[in-house]
Amino acid sequence: MPATRPLFSISATVAADWIDYNGHMSVPYYAHLFDRCAERFYEYLGLGRTSAQGGRGSLFSLEHHTTFLRELMEGTAVTINLQLLDWDEKRLHYFMTMVNAATGVAAATSEQLAIHVNTKERTSCPLPPDVVAKLAEIWPEATMDAPKEAGHIIRIRRKRPVQE
């Protein structure tokens, strides 16, 4: 599957109130940071807050898959990078990686599929022509292989035969 090099990045530091009773960053804050990075991409495309509130349209999440690879503790600086995996006339498929800024090690990934929606009628519809033009412009710019984690299936990997 082709993909682009990271297109957008944001940085953050794990706040004290993001820590759960296990002593590490709680799940909702991973989602929050991934969402902030996606929002930056949506704004670039012209489909952010102003577009949604003005009735031009917005992107709605259809599906997402988050993988937690390493714990993040209070005070840890992170960078979230977004790359576009695919797109068509209505949908965007993208992948984000959250990296511990000090170690360079991935802490989590999020693969997402979003669809363009007419915010007045609440129905899916084609992306506006200017958005399609931006996507066409960035798509061939720096294509590369998709991350090996993309398309990951949730399952229990059996190390022993299942007892019947």
N, C-alpha and C positions, 0 to 999 in steps of 0.2 A: 504494500500500500504506500503510495507516495505521501509525503508530508512536507511542510515548510520548516525551515529552521525556526527557533523561537522568535515570535513576532513581537510579543509584549511581555514585559516583566514588571512586577511590583516587589517592593521590599516591605518587611514588617518585623517587629520584635514581639515575641510571645509575652503578653501581659500577665500580671499576677492573677487577675480575675478570669483568665482563660484556663486556669489549671483546675483539674477535677480532683476527686478524692483519691485517685490513683497516683497523684503527684506529677501528672504530665498534661499536655494540652488536650482539652476536651474536644470531642468530635465536632460539635457545632462550629468551633473556631477554625478548623481545617476547611469546612464548607464555606465559612465566611471569607476566608482569604482566597480560596479558589474563585468564589463569586466576584470578589473585588477585581481579580485579574481578568475574568471574563467580561465584566462591565467595562473595563478599560478598552478591550477589543471592540465591544459593541459601540462604544462612543466613537472610536476611530472609524467604524463603518457607517456611522450616522444613524445608528439604531438604539441609542441610549435613552436616558430619561426624557429629554426634550422630545424625541421622536415618539416615545410611548405616550406621553402626556398630551402631545399635539395631535394624536390620532393618526400619525403617519404609519405606525406599526412598531413592533418590538419583537425581540426574540424570547421565546418561552422554552424552558427546558423540557425535553421529552424523556431523557434518560441520562443517568450519570452513574459512574462506577468509580468509587474511591478505594484506593489501596493504601493501607498504612504500613510503612516500611520500618520506620524508626521513631522512637519517642522524641518529643520536643518538650523541653523544660522552660520554665520561666526565664526570661531574659535572652533566649536564643534568637539570634537574627536569622531570618529566612528570606529567600528569594523565590518567587513563583514565576515560572516561565510558561507561556502559552504557545503552542504550535498548532497550525491548521492541518488536519489530516485529510479532509475532503469537504466538498460542498456541492450543492446542486441548486436548482431554481428556488427552493424553499428552505433548505436545511444546511446547517453547519455542523461538522464533526470535528471536534478539537480535543487536544490533550494538554494537560498541565502537569508540571512537575514542581513540587515544593522541595527546595534544597536548603540544608543547613548552611548558612553563609560562611561560617567559620571552617567547616570541614569539607564542604563541597559534596557531601553525601546526601542523596535523595531521602527525604523523610516521608513523602507521600506523593501519590499521583492521582489525577482525576481525569477520566475520559468522559466527554459529554457530547450529547446530540441535542441541538436546539432547532426550533422551527420558527419561521417568520409568521407573525399573527397580526391581522388587522385588529387593532385594539378597540375599535368602535363596534365591529360586528362579532368579535371574539372567534374568528375563524382563521384557519391557515390561508396564506396567500403567497404569491411569488414575491421574492425580494425586489425592492425598487431597483430600477436600472442603474442608478449611480452606485448602489451597493454591489451589484453584480460586476460593474466596471472595476471597483476597488478590489474585489476578490480576484478577478481575472488578472489584475495587475500584480498582486502579491503572490499569486499561486506559482507561477514559474520562476519567480525571483530567486529562490534558494531551496529547491526541492531536495529532499533526502528521504531515506527510509524512515518509516514510522518507528517509534520506540517499540522495543520488544514486548513491553507491557500492554500495548494497545490491543484491544480485542480480547483481553483476558476473560476467561470464563470462570465463574464462581463454582467451585466444586470441592469436595473433600478428596484429596489425593490418597488413595489407599496404598498402604505399604504391606498389607496382608490381605489375603482373600476374605471377602465378606462371608460371615457365618450365616447359613440359612436356617 
